[in-house]
Amino acid sequence: MVGSKKFKRVNRFKLKCKFYQWLCLLAKFAASQTLHVIQFITLTTDYGLSDPYVAAVKGQLYRQLPGVQLVDVAHNISKYNLQEAAYALKNAYHFFPDGSLHLLDVSSTQTDKAEFILFAYEGHYFVMPDNGVCALITENAALKPYIVPQGGRPHPYPFSLLSDVLPALQPFLMGEKPEDLFGEPHIQYEQLTHLLPVSSGDSLQGRVLYVDSYENVITNIDRNSFKKWVGKDTNYLIHLRKRKGHENQIPRLVNSYEDVGLSDVACFFGHNNLLQIAIRGGNASGLLGLKMGDAIFIEKT
């Protein structure tokens, strides 16, 4: 009798263990089938903030995906300026959780393509026009973009992001996989060249990549390129754009604004490891006559 009770207890224990194992397997299966609903969406456009366009896009997204968190990267991008748009998004997206979606809508005057593309890069999703701006953000990385259907319109359609692209993205926003929605990736897509600094002997040439709202000037000269070029030399001059017959020169780099006096020029590598030119308490772009695309030369002396 005692042995029989013990046998029953052992059997019950084994059954409970098996039941628990099945529950764990079922939970894992359910988790694998759960759709990953987009939780964070960033917006980068040249719409400006004096028109209702940004609000319309946000309203449409809230209707399609209640509870989503929308974050503005920039909406005052200069009209049709892909370099500026790429810089803004490139220096913001990686601060967001993996799986976030980044919408960019800045048209190009160089192409009449209407397609928007969706692609994954470094754990994030991106949707933007197929006008080459994707290469500026990803530094010409190999991508597998999907074309987002736009109702068969053959030419650019005003505000197609709102009228066509967002509705087509609805299943994706709810967790469907791009390959199940849009078919095979689009192999041929537009790519703009990512401009790098150029070294030649004792000189290193870069260009102004971006001017922020403080009129600080950001160049495309990165810290690694500078270190590789300068080596062990400590004597060099940073030549800025000539203005009114005078050439602006900066004799050294500093660590931050605090290393120079008020109204003095500071040249340093920022948090994104790009060379920046600023005036403490002033506007470097206006006072030094620097604008996007201007050349910056560094010369060993």
N, C-alpha and C positions, 0 to 999 in steps of 0.2 A: 504493500500500500504506500509506504513511504517512497519507495523507488518510483512508483507510478506517478506520484505528485511531483516528484523532482523532475521526471521526464517531461511532464506537461509544462512545468515552469520553463524548462530549457527550450521546449518547442515554441512557447509563447514568446520568449525572448528572441529566438531566431526569426520568428515571423515579424516581430516589431522592427528588428534590424533591417530585414528585407524591405519592409514597408517604408522605412525611413530612406533606404537607398533609392527606392523607386521615386519617392517624393523629391529627392535631390536631383535625380535624372530628369524628372518632369520639370522642375524649376529651371534647370539649365537649358532644356529644350525651349521652354517658354521664353526665357531671356534671349535665346538666339533668334527667336521669331519676332521679338518685339521690335517695332519700327522705331527708328531714331528720328524723332521729330526735331526739327531745327529749333533751337532755343535762342540763339543770338544772331542777329542780322545787322551788318553795318552798311551804311550808305555813303557813297562818294559820288558827287555829281558836280556839274557846272551850272545847275539850275539857279543858283543864287537863293536868297532868302526873302526877296521882296515880292515874289510871285507865289501862287498857291501850289506849285508843282511838287515840292517836297512833301507838303501836307497830304496831297492826293496819293502819293506813293505810300506814305505811312498808313493812311486810312485803309487803302486796299490791302496792305499786308496785315493789318489788325483784323480786317474782315476775314481774310483767308486763314490766319493763324492766330486766334485769340490767345493772349498770354505771352506772345513772343516779345523779346526785348530788342528794341531797335536803338541803334547807336549811330549818331552822325559822326563821320570822319571829317568830311569837308564838303561844303556846298558852294563856296565862293571860288572854286577853281576857275582860272581864266578860261574864257570860252574856247573850246576845241583844243585846249592845251593838254596833250596826253602825258608829256613828261611831268608836268605839275601834278596831275591826277595820280600817276603811278607812284611818285615820291610819297604823296600823302598816304595812300593805302599801304604801300610797302612798309612804311615805318609805323604802322598801327596794327595791322592784322594779327601779328604774332603774339600780341598781348592778350588775345582772346582765347577762350577754351577751344580745344580741338573739336572739329565738327561744326564750327560756326560758318555762316554763309556771309560772303562779302559781295554786295552789289555795287557795281561801278557803271555809271552812265555818263560818259563824255564822248561826244562824237568826234570824228576826224574829218578834216577838209580834204584829206588825201584819198579817201575811198568812198564809194557809194554803196558799200555793202550794208545790208540791213540786219544780217544775222547776229544774234547774241549767242555766246558760247558759255557752256558750263564745264568747269574742270576742277579737279582736286589737286592740291599742292600743299605739301608739308602739313597734312592733317586737316586742312581747311578746304572749303568750297568757295569758288569764285564764279560770278556771272557778270559778263561785260560784253561790249560789242567786239566783233571780230575785226578790229582795226589795228592790231599790232601792240596794243597797250599791255597785253598779257605778258609779252616778253620783257617789258621794262620792269615789271613787278617780280618776275621769276628769274630774271637775268638769263634769259634764253634757255631755260631748262626745257627738256623734252616733256611735252604735255600730251594728254589724250583727251582733248575737249569734245564735248557733245554739242551739237547744234540744237538750240531751243526753238521749237516750232513757233512761227509768228503768223499763222493764218494764211500762209501762201502769198504774202505781199512781196512783189518783186523788187521794190525800191524802198529806201528809208521812209518810214512812216512816222509822222509826228507823235512823239510820246509813246512809242511802241513798247517801252518797258511797262507802262501802265496798262495799255490796251491789250497786248498780246503776250508779253513775256511772263509777267507775274501769274496770269491765269494758267499758262502752260506749265509753270513751275509748281502748281498746287500739289500734285501727288508727291513730288520730290520734297516739298516742305513738310509733308506729313510723314515722310520716312521711306518712300519708295526709292529704289536704287536707280541711278541714272541710266545704267545699261538696260534696265527693264522698261524704261520710259522712252528713251531717245535712240535706241539701237546702237550701232557700232560707233566708236569714236571717230571724229573727223580728223583725218591725217593731215590734210593741208589747211593751214590757218595762217593768218597774217602775223608777221613778227617784225617789230622794229628793233634796230640795233641798240643794245645796251652800251652806252658810251663809257669807256674806261680812260683813266689818265694815261698819258703817253710820255715815256721817258726817252731822252736822247742825250747821251753823254752827261754833261753837267747840268742839264735842265729837266724839269718835270712840268708838263703842261696839263692843266685840267680846265674845267669849265664850271660856270655857275649853274647849279642844278635846280635850285629852288630858293625863293625868297619868302620868308614867313611873315606873319602879320606884324611882327616887331621890326621888320625889315632887316633881320639878320640874314646873312648870305650863306647858303650851304653849297659846297662844291662837290664834284664827283671824285675828289682826291681822298682815298680812304687811308686809314692808318697803316695798313700792311704795305700798300704800294709805296707810301712815303718812306717807311722804315727800310724797305728793300732798296729804294733808290738812294737815300741819304747815307746809308751805311754808318761808318764811324765819324763822318764829317759833322762838325758842329757849326760851321760857318755857311750860312745861306741867306738869301734875300727872297722874300715873297713879293712879286711884282703884281700890282693890280692894274686895272684899266686906267689908261691915261685920261686926264680930264683937264681941259683948259690949258693944255701945254705942259702940265705937270704930271709926273708919274708917281703914283702912290706906292710906297715900299714899306714892308713890315720886316724888321730884322730878326724876329724870333717868334717861336710858338710859346704859348702860355698854357696853363692847365684849365683856367676858367676866367670868367669876368673879374673875379676878385683879385686877380693878379695884376690888374692895370687900374689906373686912376679914372675918375669920372671923366667922361668924354674922350677917353683914349681908345685906340683901336686894339681889339683883342682877337688873336687868331689861335684857334685851338680845335682839337678833335672832340666832337660832341658825343652824346650817348650812343649815337648810331655809327660811331667811328668814322664819320665824314668830317673833312676840314671845314670849319665854319669861320666866318669873318663877321665880327660884330663891333659895335661901339657901345661902351658901357654908358647907359643912360641916353643913348641916341639911336639913330636909324642909319645903319651902315649902307644899305642899298642907296638911299637918297643922297647921303653926304659924300659917299665915295664914288657915286655914279655907276654902281654895279647893277646889272640886270641879268635875267636868265639868258644863258648862252654866252656871256662874256668870258673871255679867256683869263686864266690865272696861271702865272708862271712862277716857278720856284727855281732859283739858280744858285749853284754852289759858288762861293766866293773864295 
